[in-house]
């Protein structure tokens, strides 16, 4: 009488990640807990939220001088919101964790980012976005008469290129981000678009400006450099 061979279930990618020998024990426990069901998962999620809340509060406290008008309760509200959003992001992206760092280090960064973004948005809340070229003077520097003449020629060339080469949307994005220092996540929220779309618009605008200035034998530094 033959004995049936045992059925071996294929190892799915999430389980394979948990079994990865490169993972440290703590990171493995986090993944197992967050992928569990019932009380085990609830406990892991609660622990993760506590970790992310500590991270968000740390970042809020570090950046508090940027928002001196906010009170402690408002700052803690920002931290709580950041921790909640970071929690959802971490759980949604568990399969992205590759074990190159500890799980807690990887997750911690989500909370730091969320807190930073929310603080920037709060800093600009109720403020009108400067979309006109108010910051032209910031491109000028000190120097002698010859240098000032060269700078004046360059600024005039940039102004003309912005007016003639860019679309209205490209001008709006370039002025807001490159000249007036509006945070990109704030601009994305106000214009109802994404960071990626704004980066693409900014890239195209700078490419056009560089091409136009090169044709005129002129060059400019950080103004036309890519955003990192």
C-alpha positions as CSV (number, residue, x, y, z in Angstrom):
1,X,0.0,0.0,0.0
2,X,1.5,3.2,-1.1
3,X,1.7,6.2,1.2
4,X,0.5,9.5,-0.3
5,X,3.1,12.2,-0.4
6,X,2.4,15.1,1.8
7,X,1.0,18.2,0.1
8,X,3.5,21.0,0.3
9,X,2.0,24.5,0.1
10,X,4.0,27.0,-1.9
11,X,5.7,29.7,0.3
12,X,4.1,33.0,-0.4
13,X,6.1,36.2,-0.6
14,X,5.0,37.6,2.8
15,X,5.7,34.4,4.6
16,X,9.0,34.0,2.8
17,X,9.9,37.5,4.1
18,X,9.2,36.5,7.6
19,X,11.3,33.4,7.2
20,X,14.2,35.3,5.7
21,X,17.3,34.4,7.8
22,X,18.7,37.9,7.4
23,X,16.0,39.3,9.6
24,X,16.8,39.9,13.2
25,X,14.5,38.2,15.7
26,X,12.8,41.4,16.8
27,X,11.9,42.4,13.2
28,X,10.6,38.9,12.6
29,X,8.3,39.1,15.6
30,X,7.0,42.4,14.4
31,X,6.1,41.0,11.0
32,X,4.5,37.9,12.5
33,X,2.4,39.9,14.9
34,X,1.2,42.4,12.3
35,X,0.3,39.7,9.9
36,X,-1.5,37.7,12.5
37,X,-5.3,37.7,13.2
38,X,-7.4,38.6,16.2
39,X,-5.9,39.6,19.5
40,X,-2.3,39.0,18.4
41,X,-2.5,41.4,15.6
42,X,-4.4,44.0,17.7
43,X,-1.6,43.9,20.3
44,X,1.1,44.3,17.6
45,X,-0.8,47.2,16.1
46,X,-1.2,48.9,19.5
47,X,2.6,48.5,20.2
48,X,3.4,49.9,16.7
49,X,1.1,52.9,17.2
50,X,2.8,53.7,20.5
51,X,6.2,53.5,18.8
52,X,5.1,55.8,16.0
53,X,3.6,58.2,18.4
54,X,6.9,58.5,20.3
55,X,8.6,59.2,17.0
56,X,6.1,61.8,15.9
57,X,6.3,63.6,19.2
58,X,10.1,63.6,19.0
59,X,9.9,65.3,15.5
60,X,7.2,67.7,16.6
61,X,9.3,68.8,19.6
62,X,12.4,69.1,17.4
63,X,10.6,71.4,14.9
64,X,8.6,73.3,17.5
65,X,10.6,76.6,17.1
66,X,9.2,76.8,13.5
67,X,5.7,77.2,15.0
68,X,6.0,79.3,18.2
69,X,2.3,80.2,18.0
70,X,1.1,76.7,18.5
71,X,0.2,75.4,21.9
72,X,1.1,72.1,23.4
73,X,-2.4,70.6,22.8
74,X,-2.2,71.5,19.1
75,X,1.2,70.1,18.8
76,X,0.1,66.8,20.4
77,X,-2.8,66.7,18.0
78,X,-0.4,66.9,15.1
79,X,1.7,64.1,16.6
80,X,-1.4,61.9,17.0
81,X,-2.5,62.5,13.5
82,X,1.0,61.8,12.1
83,X,1.2,58.6,14.1
84,X,-2.1,57.4,12.9
85,X,-1.3,58.1,9.2
86,X,2.2,56.5,9.7
87,X,0.6,53.4,11.2
88,X,-1.6,53.0,8.1
89,X,1.4,53.5,5.8
90,X,3.5,50.9,7.6
91,X,0.8,48.3,7.6
92,X,0.0,48.9,4.0
93,X,3.7,48.6,3.0
94,X,4.7,45.6,5.1
95,X,5.8,43.7,2.0
96,X,8.2,46.5,1.2
97,X,10.3,45.8,4.3
98,X,13.5,44.2,3.2
99,X,15.3,43.8,6.5
100,X,18.2,46.1,5.6
101,X,17.6,47.9,8.9
102,X,15.6,46.9,12.0
103,X,11.9,47.0,11.6
104,X,11.5,49.7,14.3
105,X,14.0,51.9,12.5
106,X,12.2,51.4,9.2
107,X,8.8,52.2,10.7
108,X,10.1,55.1,12.7
109,X,10.9,57.0,9.5
110,X,7.3,56.9,8.5
111,X,6.3,58.8,11.6
112,X,9.1,61.4,11.2
113,X,8.0,62.1,7.6
114,X,4.3,62.4,8.5
115,X,5.1,64.8,11.4
116,X,7.3,66.9,9.2
117,X,4.8,67.2,6.4
118,X,1.9,68.1,8.8
119,X,4.0,70.7,10.5
120,X,4.9,72.3,7.2
121,X,1.2,72.4,6.2
122,X,0.2,73.9,9.6
123,X,2.9,76.6,9.1
124,X,1.3,77.6,5.8
125,X,-2.3,77.2,7.0
126,X,-4.3,80.3,6.3
127,X,-1.4,81.9,4.4
128,X,-1.7,83.0,0.8
129,X,0.8,81.2,-1.4
130,X,3.2,83.7,-3.1
131,X,2.9,82.8,-6.7
132,X,4.3,86.0,-8.1
133,X,8.1,86.5,-8.5
134,X,8.6,88.2,-5.2
135,X,12.0,86.7,-4.6
136,X,13.9,87.9,-7.6
137,X,16.2,89.9,-5.3
138,X,17.3,86.7,-3.6
139,X,19.1,85.7,-6.7
140,X,21.3,88.7,-6.7
141,X,24.4,88.8,-4.6
142,X,27.0,91.3,-3.5
143,X,30.0,92.2,-5.6
144,X,31.5,95.0,-7.7
145,X,30.0,96.9,-10.5
146,X,31.0,94.4,-13.2
147,X,29.6,91.5,-11.2
148,X,26.3,93.4,-10.6
149,X,26.0,94.1,-14.3
150,X,26.5,90.4,-15.1
151,X,23.9,89.5,-12.5
152,X,21.5,92.0,-13.8
153,X,21.9,90.7,-17.4
154,X,21.4,87.1,-16.1
155,X,18.2,88.0,-14.1
156,X,16.8,89.8,-17.1
157,X,17.5,86.8,-19.2
158,X,15.8,84.5,-16.7
159,X,12.7,86.8,-16.5
160,X,12.4,86.8,-20.2
161,X,12.8,83.0,-20.4
162,X,10.2,82.5,-17.8
163,X,7.7,84.7,-19.6
164,X,8.4,83.4,-23.1
165,X,9.3,79.7,-22.6
166,X,7.2,78.4,-19.8
167,X,3.5,77.6,-19.7
168,X,1.4,79.3,-17.0
169,X,1.4,76.2,-14.9
170,X,5.2,75.9,-15.1
171,X,5.6,79.5,-14.2
172,X,3.3,79.1,-11.2
173,X,5.1,76.0,-9.9
174,X,8.6,77.4,-10.5
175,X,7.9,80.7,-8.8
176,X,6.3,79.0,-5.8
177,X,8.9,76.3,-5.3
178,X,12.2,77.7,-6.6
179,X,11.7,81.4,-5.8
180,X,9.3,81.7,-2.9
181,X,10.2,78.5,-1.0
182,X,6.7,77.1,-0.7
183,X,7.0,73.4,0.6
184,X,6.2,71.0,-2.2
185,X,3.6,69.1,-0.1
186,X,1.8,72.4,0.7
187,X,1.7,73.4,-2.9
188,X,0.5,69.9,-3.9
189,X,-2.4,70.2,-1.4
190,X,-3.3,73.8,-2.5
191,X,-3.2,72.9,-6.2
192,X,-5.0,69.6,-5.7
193,X,-2.2,67.6,-7.3
194,X,0.6,65.2,-6.3
195,X,4.3,65.8,-5.4
196,X,5.3,63.7,-8.4
197,X,3.3,65.8,-10.8
198,X,4.9,69.0,-9.3
199,X,8.4,67.5,-9.5
200,X,7.7,66.7,-13.2
201,X,6.5,70.2,-13.9
202,X,9.5,71.8,-12.1
203,X,11.9,69.5,-14.0
204,X,10.3,70.5,-17.4
205,X,10.4,74.2,-16.5
206,X,14.1,74.1,-15.4
207,X,15.0,72.1,-18.6
208,X,13.4,74.8,-20.7
209,X,15.2,77.6,-18.9
210,X,18.6,75.8,-19.1
211,X,18.1,75.3,-22.8
212,X,17.2,78.9,-23.4
213,X,20.0,80.3,-21.3
214,X,22.5,78.0,-23.1
215,X,21.4,79.4,-26.4
216,X,22.3,82.8,-25.1
217,X,25.6,81.7,-23.7
218,X,24.5,82.2,-20.2
219,X,24.4,79.8,-17.2
220,X,22.9,79.9,-13.8
221,X,23.5,77.7,-10.7
222,X,21.1,76.3,-8.2
223,X,18.1,78.0,-9.7
224,X,18.1,75.5,-12.6
225,X,19.5,72.6,-10.8
226,X,17.4,69.5,-10.2
227,X,15.5,69.2,-6.9
228,X,16.8,66.3,-4.9
